[in-house]
Amino acid sequence: MILDTVVKQKRHFDTNNKGDIEMYRNFMITHSWGRQGCPFTLEFPHLTIPDMIRDKLMHKYMKIEQE
């Protein structure tokens, strides 16, 4: 669809996807998501995408179950 080429679809951050983790790492270094903007959707109850990702990664590496 033509609209998909203009507006990139947002997706959930996947803690098992190395590409997603590398994109977040690059954001932390450059403080920018790049020309395309942030590709991730904000999930409840988080207020910002960087905080949401940080929380998800912390839960994964500390082996804490998320609700």
TAKA-V752321 format. One record per backbone hydrogen bond with DSSP energy under -0.5 kcal/mol. CO is the residue of the C=O (numbers start at 1). NH is the residue of the N-H. Records with the same first field share a line. If there is no record, write none. Layout:
# TAKA-V752321
CO->NH ; NH
This chain:
# TAKA-V752321
1->5
2->5 ; 6
3->6 ; 7
6->8
11->41
13->15
14->17
16->18
17->21
18->22
19->23
20->24
21->25
22->26
23->27
24->28
25->29
26->30
27->31
34->37
39->11
43->46
48->52
49->53
50->54
51->55
52->56
53->57
54->58
55->59
56->60
57->61
58->62
59->64
60->63
